[in-house]
Amino acid sequence: MLRHFYNEFMAFVPLQLPQLLNVTTMEQPQFYNDYVLLTFPLSTPIDLEEVMDILEDDMELIMLYHHIPSQHTKFGHASCAYSNPSFGQMFKVNVMTDGNEMVNAVKVTIYDSLEKMCADVNLDMRLHSKSGLFRYKRNDSEVLMDFL
């Protein structure tokens, strides 16, 4: 079933986000038991805010957070967005900045079950909550409602 979700994702989503998900530069997919991890290096680095706007506006993904690990560095600012499971696709997108505040790669995790996706999204949030601060953070009840 995971292969089916991967094929569906690859057939439609890169066409909607060509500036972020270039299949010609994509690294080899990493298949695990209940998810597949995709890495899309960007040919031209993009500003984090622009990436977040693209994910929200062009794909209508749900923003989970914009995390700032330290106010003393531009490196490591991270953002996560996920698909609305009611639209039939289950994936999340993670990006992180380099020292120039630019995103160089997009990581996508595709899931084969709603339970695994929900658990992973919540784990992602908990791990980022341990340090730094959030410029934006979706609250736990909102995340839970997205999966109901």
mmCIF file of the C-alpha atoms, coordinates in Angstrom:
data_MODEL
# 
_entry.id   MODEL 
# 
loop_
_atom_site.group_PDB 
_atom_site.id 
_atom_site.type_symbol 
_atom_site.label_atom_id 
_atom_site.label_alt_id 
_atom_site.label_comp_id 
_atom_site.label_asym_id 
_atom_site.label_entity_id 
_atom_site.label_seq_id 
_atom_site.pdbx_PDB_ins_code 
_atom_site.Cartn_x 
_atom_site.Cartn_y 
_atom_site.Cartn_z 
_atom_site.occupancy 
_atom_site.B_iso_or_equiv 
_atom_site.pdbx_formal_charge 
_atom_site.auth_seq_id 
_atom_site.auth_comp_id 
_atom_site.auth_asym_id 
_atom_site.auth_atom_id 
_atom_site.pdbx_PDB_model_num 
ATOM 1   C CA . MET A 1 1   ? 0.000   0.000  0.000   1.00 0.00 ? 1   MET A CA 1 
ATOM 2   C CA . LEU A 1 2   ? 2.900   2.362  0.710   1.00 0.00 ? 2   LEU A CA 1 
ATOM 3   C CA . ARG A 1 3   ? 4.087   2.010  -2.882  1.00 0.00 ? 3   ARG A CA 1 
ATOM 4   C CA . HIS A 1 4   ? 0.571   3.047  -4.014  1.00 0.00 ? 4   HIS A CA 1 
ATOM 5   C CA . PHE A 1 5   ? 0.663   6.231  -1.880  1.00 0.00 ? 5   PHE A CA 1 
ATOM 6   C CA . TYR A 1 6   ? 4.173   6.984  -3.142  1.00 0.00 ? 6   TYR A CA 1 
ATOM 7   C CA . ASN A 1 7   ? 3.070   6.602  -6.780  1.00 0.00 ? 7   ASN A CA 1 
ATOM 8   C CA . GLU A 1 8   ? 0.016   8.831  -6.218  1.00 0.00 ? 8   GLU A CA 1 
ATOM 9   C CA . PHE A 1 9   ? 2.165   11.487 -4.582  1.00 0.00 ? 9   PHE A CA 1 
ATOM 10  C CA . MET A 1 10  ? 4.755   11.410 -7.360  1.00 0.00 ? 10  MET A CA 1 
ATOM 11  C CA . ALA A 1 11  ? 2.060   11.611 -10.046 1.00 0.00 ? 11  ALA A CA 1 
ATOM 12  C CA . PHE A 1 12  ? 0.455   14.813 -8.756  1.00 0.00 ? 12  PHE A CA 1 
ATOM 13  C CA . VAL A 1 13  ? 2.263   16.755 -6.036  1.00 0.00 ? 13  VAL A CA 1 
ATOM 14  C CA . PRO A 1 14  ? 5.539   17.600 -7.864  1.00 0.00 ? 14  PRO A CA 1 
ATOM 15  C CA . LEU A 1 15  ? 3.440   19.048 -10.693 1.00 0.00 ? 15  LEU A CA 1 
ATOM 16  C CA . GLN A 1 16  ? 1.786   21.396 -8.200  1.00 0.00 ? 16  GLN A CA 1 
ATOM 17  C CA . LEU A 1 17  ? 5.078   22.438 -6.603  1.00 0.00 ? 17  LEU A CA 1 
ATOM 18  C CA . PRO A 1 18  ? 7.664   22.454 -9.404  1.00 0.00 ? 18  PRO A CA 1 
ATOM 19  C CA . GLN A 1 19  ? 9.810   25.102 -7.713  1.00 0.00 ? 19  GLN A CA 1 
ATOM 20  C CA . LEU A 1 20  ? 10.192  22.881 -4.607  1.00 0.00 ? 20  LEU A CA 1 
ATOM 21  C CA . LEU A 1 21  ? 9.837   19.286 -5.783  1.00 0.00 ? 21  LEU A CA 1 
ATOM 22  C CA . ASN A 1 22  ? 11.965  18.634 -8.845  1.00 0.00 ? 22  ASN A CA 1 
ATOM 23  C CA . VAL A 1 23  ? 11.804  14.905 -9.607  1.00 0.00 ? 23  VAL A CA 1 
ATOM 24  C CA . THR A 1 24  ? 14.940  15.071 -11.778 1.00 0.00 ? 24  THR A CA 1 
ATOM 25  C CA . THR A 1 25  ? 17.101  16.091 -8.810  1.00 0.00 ? 25  THR A CA 1 
ATOM 26  C CA . MET A 1 26  ? 15.285  14.000 -6.193  1.00 0.00 ? 26  MET A CA 1 
ATOM 27  C CA . GLU A 1 27  ? 17.471  11.651 -4.173  1.00 0.00 ? 27  GLU A CA 1 
ATOM 28  C CA . GLN A 1 28  ? 16.712  7.930  -4.087  1.00 0.00 ? 28  GLN A CA 1 
ATOM 29  C CA . PRO A 1 29  ? 13.507  7.321  -2.054  1.00 0.00 ? 29  PRO A CA 1 
ATOM 30  C CA . GLN A 1 30  ? 14.047  5.626  1.303   1.00 0.00 ? 30  GLN A CA 1 
ATOM 31  C CA . PHE A 1 31  ? 11.293  3.093  1.981   1.00 0.00 ? 31  PHE A CA 1 
ATOM 32  C CA . TYR A 1 32  ? 10.585  1.981  5.546   1.00 0.00 ? 32  TYR A CA 1 
ATOM 33  C CA . ASN A 1 33  ? 7.828   -0.219 6.990   1.00 0.00 ? 33  ASN A CA 1 
ATOM 34  C CA . ASP A 1 34  ? 5.085   2.422  7.123   1.00 0.00 ? 34  ASP A CA 1 
ATOM 35  C CA . TYR A 1 35  ? 6.503   5.526  5.445   1.00 0.00 ? 35  TYR A CA 1 
ATOM 36  C CA . VAL A 1 36  ? 8.794   6.653  2.646   1.00 0.00 ? 36  VAL A CA 1 
ATOM 37  C CA . LEU A 1 37  ? 11.230  9.559  2.945   1.00 0.00 ? 37  LEU A CA 1 
ATOM 38  C CA . LEU A 1 38  ? 11.961  11.744 -0.094  1.00 0.00 ? 38  LEU A CA 1 
ATOM 39  C CA . THR A 1 39  ? 14.631  14.428 -0.372  1.00 0.00 ? 39  THR A CA 1 
ATOM 40  C CA . PHE A 1 40  ? 14.402  17.119 -3.044  1.00 0.00 ? 40  PHE A CA 1 
ATOM 41  C CA . PRO A 1 41  ? 17.573  19.253 -3.287  1.00 0.00 ? 41  PRO A CA 1 
ATOM 42  C CA . LEU A 1 42  ? 16.797  22.724 -4.624  1.00 0.00 ? 42  LEU A CA 1 
ATOM 43  C CA . SER A 1 43  ? 18.755  23.970 -7.629  1.00 0.00 ? 43  SER A CA 1 
ATOM 44  C CA . THR A 1 44  ? 18.410  27.518 -6.293  1.00 0.00 ? 44  THR A CA 1 
ATOM 45  C CA . PRO A 1 45  ? 18.092  28.110 -2.524  1.00 0.00 ? 45  PRO A CA 1 
ATOM 46  C CA . ILE A 1 46  ? 14.817  29.737 -1.474  1.00 0.00 ? 46  ILE A CA 1 
ATOM 47  C CA . ASP A 1 47  ? 13.977  31.950 1.505   1.00 0.00 ? 47  ASP A CA 1 
ATOM 48  C CA . LEU A 1 48  ? 12.124  30.096 4.293   1.00 0.00 ? 48  LEU A CA 1 
ATOM 49  C CA . GLU A 1 49  ? 9.182   32.507 4.299   1.00 0.00 ? 49  GLU A CA 1 
ATOM 50  C CA . GLU A 1 50  ? 8.757   32.010 0.557   1.00 0.00 ? 50  GLU A CA 1 
ATOM 51  C CA . VAL A 1 51  ? 8.804   28.223 0.962   1.00 0.00 ? 51  VAL A CA 1 
ATOM 52  C CA . MET A 1 52  ? 6.164   28.465 3.686   1.00 0.00 ? 52  MET A CA 1 
ATOM 53  C CA . ASP A 1 53  ? 3.991   30.670 1.466   1.00 0.00 ? 53  ASP A CA 1 
ATOM 54  C CA . ILE A 1 54  ? 4.292   28.209 -1.417  1.00 0.00 ? 54  ILE A CA 1 
ATOM 55  C CA . LEU A 1 55  ? 3.291   25.267 0.781   1.00 0.00 ? 55  LEU A CA 1 
ATOM 56  C CA . GLU A 1 56  ? 0.344   27.125 2.257   1.00 0.00 ? 56  GLU A CA 1 
ATOM 57  C CA . ASP A 1 57  ? -0.921  28.912 -0.839  1.00 0.00 ? 57  ASP A CA 1 
ATOM 58  C CA . ASP A 1 58  ? -0.139  26.530 -3.708  1.00 0.00 ? 58  ASP A CA 1 
ATOM 59  C CA . MET A 1 59  ? -0.844  23.232 -1.936  1.00 0.00 ? 59  MET A CA 1 
ATOM 60  C CA . GLU A 1 60  ? -3.097  24.364 0.904   1.00 0.00 ? 60  GLU A CA 1 
ATOM 61  C CA . LEU A 1 61  ? -0.951  22.431 3.346   1.00 0.00 ? 61  LEU A CA 1 
ATOM 62  C CA . ILE A 1 62  ? -1.499  22.971 7.055   1.00 0.00 ? 62  ILE A CA 1 
ATOM 63  C CA . MET A 1 63  ? 1.422   24.756 8.723   1.00 0.00 ? 63  MET A CA 1 
ATOM 64  C CA . LEU A 1 64  ? 2.511   22.958 11.885  1.00 0.00 ? 64  LEU A CA 1 
ATOM 65  C CA . TYR A 1 65  ? 5.267   25.302 13.017  1.00 0.00 ? 65  TYR A CA 1 
ATOM 66  C CA . HIS A 1 66  ? 8.047   27.735 12.239  1.00 0.00 ? 66  HIS A CA 1 
ATOM 67  C CA . HIS A 1 67  ? 10.775  26.949 14.782  1.00 0.00 ? 67  HIS A CA 1 
ATOM 68  C CA . ILE A 1 68  ? 13.754  29.152 15.663  1.00 0.00 ? 68  ILE A CA 1 
ATOM 69  C CA . PRO A 1 69  ? 16.439  27.173 17.512  1.00 0.00 ? 69  PRO A CA 1 
ATOM 70  C CA . SER A 1 70  ? 18.376  30.274 18.636  1.00 0.00 ? 70  SER A CA 1 
ATOM 71  C CA . GLN A 1 71  ? 18.003  34.005 18.216  1.00 0.00 ? 71  GLN A CA 1 
ATOM 72  C CA . HIS A 1 72  ? 21.784  34.201 17.778  1.00 0.00 ? 72  HIS A CA 1 
ATOM 73  C CA . THR A 1 73  ? 21.983  32.362 14.471  1.00 0.00 ? 73  THR A CA 1 
ATOM 74  C CA . LYS A 1 74  ? 20.156  32.195 11.165  1.00 0.00 ? 74  LYS A CA 1 
ATOM 75  C CA . PHE A 1 75  ? 21.050  28.514 10.739  1.00 0.00 ? 75  PHE A CA 1 
ATOM 76  C CA . GLY A 1 76  ? 18.510  25.838 11.594  1.00 0.00 ? 76  GLY A CA 1 
ATOM 77  C CA . HIS A 1 77  ? 15.234  27.711 11.345  1.00 0.00 ? 77  HIS A CA 1 
ATOM 78  C CA . ALA A 1 78  ? 12.755  24.949 10.549  1.00 0.00 ? 78  ALA A CA 1 
ATOM 79  C CA . SER A 1 79  ? 9.233   24.645 9.280   1.00 0.00 ? 79  SER A CA 1 
ATOM 80  C CA . CYS A 1 80  ? 6.840   21.749 8.916   1.00 0.00 ? 80  CYS A CA 1 
ATOM 81  C CA . ALA A 1 81  ? 3.566   21.493 7.023   1.00 0.00 ? 81  ALA A CA 1 
ATOM 82  C CA . TYR A 1 82  ? 1.290   18.536 6.438   1.00 0.00 ? 82  TYR A CA 1 
ATOM 83  C CA . SER A 1 83  ? -1.481  17.552 4.086   1.00 0.00 ? 83  SER A CA 1 
ATOM 84  C CA . ASN A 1 84  ? -5.087  17.469 5.149   1.00 0.00 ? 84  ASN A CA 1 
ATOM 85  C CA . PRO A 1 85  ? -5.813  13.733 5.429   1.00 0.00 ? 85  PRO A CA 1 
ATOM 86  C CA . SER A 1 86  ? -9.417  14.287 4.372   1.00 0.00 ? 86  SER A CA 1 
ATOM 87  C CA . PHE A 1 87  ? -8.094  15.103 0.868   1.00 0.00 ? 87  PHE A CA 1 
ATOM 88  C CA . GLY A 1 88  ? -6.842  11.526 0.550   1.00 0.00 ? 88  GLY A CA 1 
ATOM 89  C CA . GLN A 1 89  ? -3.101  12.155 0.782   1.00 0.00 ? 89  GLN A CA 1 
ATOM 90  C CA . MET A 1 90  ? -1.002  11.634 3.881   1.00 0.00 ? 90  MET A CA 1 
ATOM 91  C CA . PHE A 1 91  ? 2.352   13.421 3.858   1.00 0.00 ? 91  PHE A CA 1 
ATOM 92  C CA . LYS A 1 92  ? 4.342   16.079 5.661   1.00 0.00 ? 92  LYS A CA 1 
ATOM 93  C CA . VAL A 1 93  ? 6.999   18.471 4.412   1.00 0.00 ? 93  VAL A CA 1 
ATOM 94  C CA . ASN A 1 94  ? 10.017  19.589 6.451   1.00 0.00 ? 94  ASN A CA 1 
ATOM 95  C CA . VAL A 1 95  ? 12.491  22.331 5.548   1.00 0.00 ? 95  VAL A CA 1 
ATOM 96  C CA . MET A 1 96  ? 15.433  23.925 7.356   1.00 0.00 ? 96  MET A CA 1 
ATOM 97  C CA . THR A 1 97  ? 17.618  26.952 6.674   1.00 0.00 ? 97  THR A CA 1 
ATOM 98  C CA . ASP A 1 98  ? 21.363  27.092 6.189   1.00 0.00 ? 98  ASP A CA 1 
ATOM 99  C CA . GLY A 1 99  ? 23.595  29.857 7.589   1.00 0.00 ? 99  GLY A CA 1 
ATOM 100 C CA . ASN A 1 100 ? 22.329  32.268 4.923   1.00 0.00 ? 100 ASN A CA 1 
ATOM 101 C CA . GLU A 1 101 ? 18.670  31.825 5.943   1.00 0.00 ? 101 GLU A CA 1 
ATOM 102 C CA . MET A 1 102 ? 17.999  29.850 2.785   1.00 0.00 ? 102 MET A CA 1 
ATOM 103 C CA . VAL A 1 103 ? 16.364  26.455 2.258   1.00 0.00 ? 103 VAL A CA 1 
ATOM 104 C CA . ASN A 1 104 ? 18.508  24.089 0.156   1.00 0.00 ? 104 ASN A CA 1 
ATOM 105 C CA . ALA A 1 105 ? 16.371  20.939 0.293   1.00 0.00 ? 105 ALA A CA 1 
ATOM 106 C CA . VAL A 1 106 ? 12.823  19.820 0.940   1.00 0.00 ? 106 VAL A CA 1 
ATOM 107 C CA . LYS A 1 107 ? 12.129  16.597 2.804   1.00 0.00 ? 107 LYS A CA 1 
ATOM 108 C CA . VAL A 1 108 ? 8.797   14.835 2.331   1.00 0.00 ? 108 VAL A CA 1 
ATOM 109 C CA . THR A 1 109 ? 7.500   11.931 4.386   1.00 0.00 ? 109 THR A CA 1 
ATOM 110 C CA . ILE A 1 110 ? 4.662   9.915  2.852   1.00 0.00 ? 110 ILE A CA 1 
ATOM 111 C CA . TYR A 1 111 ? 2.623   7.687  5.181   1.00 0.00 ? 111 TYR A CA 1 
ATOM 112 C CA . ASP A 1 112 ? 0.513   4.609  4.624   1.00 0.00 ? 112 ASP A CA 1 
ATOM 113 C CA . SER A 1 113 ? -1.667  5.097  7.705   1.00 0.00 ? 113 SER A CA 1 
ATOM 114 C CA . LEU A 1 114 ? -3.380  8.006  9.384   1.00 0.00 ? 114 LEU A CA 1 
ATOM 115 C CA . GLU A 1 115 ? -2.268  6.737  12.800  1.00 0.00 ? 115 GLU A CA 1 
ATOM 116 C CA . LYS A 1 116 ? 1.410   6.792  11.811  1.00 0.00 ? 116 LYS A CA 1 
ATOM 117 C CA . MET A 1 117 ? 1.090   10.249 10.275  1.00 0.00 ? 117 MET A CA 1 
ATOM 118 C CA . CYS A 1 118 ? -0.670  11.672 13.332  1.00 0.00 ? 118 CYS A CA 1 
ATOM 119 C CA . ALA A 1 119 ? 1.920   10.152 15.687  1.00 0.00 ? 119 ALA A CA 1 
ATOM 120 C CA . ASP A 1 120 ? 4.818   11.445 13.584  1.00 0.00 ? 120 ASP A CA 1 
ATOM 121 C CA . VAL A 1 121 ? 3.415   14.977 13.278  1.00 0.00 ? 121 VAL A CA 1 
ATOM 122 C CA . ASN A 1 122 ? 2.950   15.112 17.052  1.00 0.00 ? 122 ASN A CA 1 
ATOM 123 C CA . LEU A 1 123 ? 6.441   13.708 17.655  1.00 0.00 ? 123 LEU A CA 1 
ATOM 124 C CA . ASP A 1 124 ? 7.915   16.306 15.300  1.00 0.00 ? 124 ASP A CA 1 
ATOM 125 C CA . MET A 1 125 ? 6.233   19.052 17.317  1.00 0.00 ? 125 MET A CA 1 
ATOM 126 C CA . ARG A 1 126 ? 7.357   17.620 20.674  1.00 0.00 ? 126 ARG A CA 1 
ATOM 127 C CA . LEU A 1 127 ? 10.974  17.308 19.548  1.00 0.00 ? 127 LEU A CA 1 
ATOM 128 C CA . HIS A 1 128 ? 11.093  20.917 18.376  1.00 0.00 ? 128 HIS A CA 1 
ATOM 129 C CA . SER A 1 129 ? 9.413   22.097 21.586  1.00 0.00 ? 129 SER A CA 1 
ATOM 130 C CA . LYS A 1 130 ? 12.424  21.045 23.647  1.00 0.00 ? 130 LYS A CA 1 
ATOM 131 C CA . SER A 1 131 ? 14.558  24.037 22.644  1.00 0.00 ? 131 SER A CA 1 
ATOM 132 C CA . GLY A 1 132 ? 14.387  27.410 20.981  1.00 0.00 ? 132 GLY A CA 1 
ATOM 133 C CA . LEU A 1 133 ? 11.126  29.199 20.318  1.00 0.00 ? 133 LEU A CA 1 
ATOM 134 C CA . PHE A 1 134 ? 8.314   29.180 17.811  1.00 0.00 ? 134 PHE A CA 1 
ATOM 135 C CA . ARG A 1 135 ? 7.457   32.050 15.504  1.00 0.00 ? 135 ARG A CA 1 
ATOM 136 C CA . TYR A 1 136 ? 4.330   30.024 14.694  1.00 0.00 ? 136 TYR A CA 1 
ATOM 137 C CA . LYS A 1 137 ? 2.995   26.861 16.287  1.00 0.00 ? 137 LYS A CA 1 
ATOM 138 C CA . ARG A 1 138 ? -0.297  25.105 15.647  1.00 0.00 ? 138 ARG A CA 1 
ATOM 139 C CA . ASN A 1 139 ? -1.817  24.137 18.984  1.00 0.00 ? 139 ASN A CA 1 
ATOM 140 C CA . ASP A 1 140 ? -2.367  20.495 19.922  1.00 0.00 ? 140 ASP A CA 1 
ATOM 141 C CA . SER A 1 141 ? -6.160  20.638 19.742  1.00 0.00 ? 141 SER A CA 1 
ATOM 142 C CA . GLU A 1 142 ? -6.021  22.044 16.191  1.00 0.00 ? 142 GLU A CA 1 
ATOM 143 C CA . VAL A 1 143 ? -3.656  19.260 15.106  1.00 0.00 ? 143 VAL A CA 1 
ATOM 144 C CA . LEU A 1 144 ? -5.902  16.637 16.678  1.00 0.00 ? 144 LEU A CA 1 
ATOM 145 C CA . MET A 1 145 ? -8.978  18.062 14.927  1.00 0.00 ? 145 MET A CA 1 
ATOM 146 C CA . ASP A 1 146 ? -7.193  17.844 11.557  1.00 0.00 ? 146 ASP A CA 1 
ATOM 147 C CA . PHE A 1 147 ? -6.925  14.089 12.025  1.00 0.00 ? 147 PHE A CA 1 
ATOM 148 C CA . LEU A 1 148 ? -10.502 13.489 13.174  1.00 0.00 ? 148 LEU A CA 1 
# 
